[in-house]
């Protein structure tokens, strides 16, 4: 079961991109090689969860990471998951077939 706060890869990439520097949706779409509507949807979810801030600049909106520690937390979560996968992979060859 997935936690409501676990970020799918596209949202994680979006968060990482705004962590580098605050950006407008069009800039993010270009950096992520993703359609602008898709990036907008990811940003909406991140804003709703308080992970990304939005600052209106005339007709445009610039997005920035709400807390720099979010990237550190994502890196830690990725490391934990990778470790679990390595442990599971190490166990797989030793399992005896049932039958």
Backbone bond lengths (Angstrom), bond angles and torsions (degrees), N, CA, C in turn:
res aa  C-N    CA-C-N  psi(-1)  N-CA   C-N-CA  omega(-1)  CA-C   N-CA-C  phi
1 X - - - 1.448 - - 1.528 109.10 -
2 X 1.322 116.87 135.44 1.453 121.50 -179.00 1.520 111.35 -89.58
3 X 1.310 116.03 139.88 1.455 120.78 174.06 1.517 108.68 -71.73
4 X 1.325 116.06 150.40 1.465 120.60 178.45 1.527 110.59 -65.57
5 X 1.333 117.12 -18.12 1.456 119.70 -177.60 1.519 113.58 -101.38
6 X 1.330 117.21 -1.80 1.456 119.26 175.73 1.521 107.87 -73.36
7 X 1.297 117.79 129.12 1.459 121.35 -176.38 1.519 111.22 -92.62
8 X 1.327 117.89 121.94 1.464 119.17 171.97 1.532 109.14 -59.67
9 X 1.305 117.05 158.06 1.471 121.47 -174.86 1.523 114.35 -50.46
10 X 1.352 120.86 -45.87 1.466 117.70 -179.70 1.523 112.82 -61.76
11 X 1.313 118.10 -36.98 1.469 119.30 178.18 1.512 110.63 -71.87
12 X 1.309 116.43 -36.18 1.461 119.76 177.09 1.532 109.78 -62.69
13 X 1.320 116.97 -43.29 1.466 120.93 178.13 1.519 110.99 -64.03
14 X 1.329 117.01 -38.50 1.462 121.02 178.28 1.523 110.10 -64.42
15 X 1.325 117.13 -45.24 1.465 120.90 178.19 1.525 110.80 -61.53
16 X 1.321 116.94 -42.44 1.467 120.39 179.19 1.525 111.06 -63.74
17 X 1.331 116.69 -37.69 1.469 120.00 -178.82 1.527 111.40 -67.24
18 X 1.341 118.18 -39.45 1.469 118.72 178.47 1.523 111.20 -77.71
19 X 1.328 117.16 -16.95 1.464 119.95 175.38 1.523 110.45 -70.54
20 X 1.337 116.49 -33.20 1.464 120.73 179.34 1.518 110.65 -63.10
21 X 1.328 115.76 -48.23 1.459 122.18 -179.97 1.520 108.23 -164.55
22 X 1.333 118.61 144.14 1.466 119.62 176.70 1.531 109.86 -58.83
23 X 1.340 115.70 138.74 1.464 119.58 -175.82 1.521 111.62 -142.73
24 X 1.333 114.21 156.97 1.456 121.82 171.83 1.534 107.98 -84.07
25 X 1.326 115.68 162.76 1.467 120.45 -178.07 1.529 110.89 -56.82
26 X 1.328 117.00 -43.34 1.471 119.65 -178.47 1.527 111.09 -62.59
27 X 1.321 117.37 -38.14 1.470 121.03 178.31 1.533 110.88 -67.61
28 X 1.332 115.49 -40.08 1.464 119.39 177.67 1.519 111.43 -64.89
29 X 1.327 115.93 -43.71 1.467 120.07 179.84 1.521 110.67 -58.60
30 X 1.320 115.98 -41.80 1.467 120.10 179.01 1.535 111.08 -66.71
31 X 1.331 116.24 -44.69 1.472 120.28 -178.52 1.520 112.04 -65.63
32 X 1.333 116.73 -33.93 1.461 121.22 -176.87 1.527 112.99 -93.43
33 X 1.326 116.21 -3.90 1.476 121.01 -176.58 1.527 110.03 53.20
34 X 1.335 114.76 48.15 1.460 121.08 -178.05 1.525 109.31 -131.47
35 X 1.335 117.13 153.33 1.466 119.76 177.66 1.530 110.59 -62.99
36 X 1.317 116.29 142.38 1.457 121.25 -177.84 1.535 112.84 -57.61
37 X 1.352 120.34 -41.17 1.468 119.01 178.32 1.536 112.86 -61.97
38 X 1.317 116.49 -34.79 1.468 120.70 178.58 1.521 110.17 -66.03
39 X 1.321 116.62 -45.33 1.467 121.16 179.06 1.529 109.52 -63.12
40 X 1.321 117.43 -41.17 1.473 121.00 178.57 1.522 111.28 -60.09
41 X 1.320 117.21 -41.37 1.473 120.58 178.82 1.527 110.86 -64.45
42 X 1.338 116.56 -43.07 1.472 119.48 178.41 1.527 110.64 -63.09
43 X 1.320 117.11 -42.07 1.462 120.64 179.28 1.527 111.10 -63.37
44 X 1.317 116.95 -38.24 1.470 120.92 178.86 1.523 110.21 -59.67
45 X 1.323 116.74 -45.96 1.468 120.93 179.37 1.528 110.03 -63.37
46 X 1.315 116.83 -44.31 1.467 120.62 -179.68 1.528 111.29 -64.40
47 X 1.337 117.29 -39.19 1.478 121.28 176.93 1.527 110.33 -64.56
48 X 1.329 116.75 -44.60 1.472 120.93 -178.95 1.519 111.63 -60.91
49 X 1.306 117.56 -28.28 1.464 121.89 179.88 1.529 112.98 -94.49
50 X 1.329 116.18 4.43 1.461 120.65 176.90 1.513 114.36 74.45
51 X 1.322 117.18 18.99 1.466 120.60 -178.20 1.518 112.72 -91.42
52 X 1.320 116.13 -23.28 1.465 121.95 -178.18 1.524 108.63 -129.99
53 X 1.325 116.61 139.53 1.463 122.77 174.45 1.517 109.34 -98.92
54 X 1.314 116.06 151.11 1.461 121.62 177.28 1.528 108.57 -124.32
55 X 1.328 116.08 129.78 1.467 122.43 179.86 1.519 108.55 -123.00
56 X 1.333 115.83 119.50 1.458 120.26 -179.08 1.525 109.81 -75.70
57 X 1.334 114.97 130.03 1.470 122.98 177.07 1.521 107.08 -125.33
58 X 1.324 117.16 82.78 1.460 120.46 -174.75 1.511 108.82 66.13
59 X 1.329 117.76 -127.45 1.465 119.56 -179.16 1.539 113.36 -78.73
60 X 1.307 117.02 -12.93 1.465 121.00 -176.76 1.531 110.50 -100.99
61 X 1.316 115.04 162.26 1.465 122.21 176.12 1.521 107.84 -126.09
62 X 1.322 115.65 127.73 1.464 120.57 178.31 1.526 108.09 -101.74
63 X 1.315 116.18 131.89 1.462 122.48 -177.55 1.523 110.47 -107.21
64 X 1.323 115.08 140.97 1.459 120.93 177.74 1.523 108.70 -140.62
65 X 1.305 115.76 159.60 1.454 121.54 179.51 1.528 108.48 -71.11
66 X 1.323 117.51 132.85 1.462 121.78 -177.57 1.528 111.68 -70.46
67 X 1.336 116.44 -32.54 1.457 120.20 -177.71 1.528 107.90 -149.51
68 X 1.314 116.56 122.21 1.469 121.35 -177.19 1.528 112.18 -60.88
69 X 1.325 117.61 -24.27 1.460 120.50 -179.67 1.525 112.41 -67.92
70 X 1.334 117.14 -15.59 1.458 120.43 178.17 1.527 110.69 -58.94
71 X 1.321 117.77 -42.88 1.461 121.20 179.51 1.524 110.29 -65.21
72 X 1.333 117.04 -39.84 1.465 120.30 176.49 1.532 110.28 -61.25
73 X 1.325 116.81 -41.50 1.461 120.94 179.36 1.526 110.81 -65.25
74 X 1.323 117.14 -41.56 1.461 120.87 178.05 1.528 110.98 -63.32
75 X 1.333 116.18 -41.44 1.469 119.99 177.83 1.527 110.96 -62.41
76 X 1.333 116.40 -41.92 1.457 120.63 178.92 1.523 110.59 -65.15
77 X 1.321 117.93 -44.38 1.454 121.88 178.36 1.532 110.94 -60.99
78 X 1.332 116.52 -42.70 1.469 121.16 178.57 1.531 110.17 -61.74
79 X 1.327 117.38 -40.19 1.468 120.96 179.53 1.527 111.06 -66.53
80 X 1.330 117.25 -40.77 1.469 120.99 178.33 1.528 109.81 -63.81
81 X 1.311 117.25 -46.41 1.462 120.81 179.92 1.534 111.45 -62.93
82 X 1.324 117.08 -40.78 1.468 120.57 178.54 1.528 110.61 -63.41
83 X 1.321 116.50 -40.06 1.460 120.66 178.26 1.530 110.96 -64.28
84 X 1.322 116.57 -41.84 1.466 120.03 178.05 1.528 110.97 -63.52
85 X 1.313 116.62 -41.23 1.466 120.04 179.07 1.524 111.36 -64.21
86 X 1.344 116.87 -40.65 1.459 120.30 177.56 1.532 110.52 -62.58
87 X 1.331 116.61 -41.13 1.471 120.70 179.07 1.522 110.80 -64.15
88 X 1.316 116.66 -43.16 1.462 120.58 179.17 1.527 110.95 -65.70
89 X 1.325 116.36 -39.88 1.467 120.26 179.38 1.523 110.53 -65.35
90 X 1.329 116.91 -36.87 1.463 120.32 179.06 1.519 111.13 -67.25
91 X 1.304 118.41 -31.06 1.453 122.34 179.64 1.517 112.81 -78.76
92 X 1.306 117.56 -28.40 1.470 122.09 -174.39 1.535 113.17 -55.97
93 X 1.329 121.43 -47.58 1.467 119.58 -177.79 1.519 112.97 -68.09
94 X 1.352 118.25 -21.99 1.450 120.35 -177.07 1.524 112.89 -86.56
95 X 1.325 117.46 -12.07 1.457 119.93 -179.32 1.523 109.99 -70.95
96 X 1.304 115.80 137.36 1.460 120.64 179.10 1.522 109.46 -86.53
97 X 1.328 117.19 139.60 1.450 119.32 178.53 1.526 110.52 -66.79
98 X 1.295 115.60 140.49 1.470 119.11 178.24 1.528 108.54 -87.68
99 X 1.274 116.38 150.52 1.455 115.58 178.06 1.419 113.43 151.29
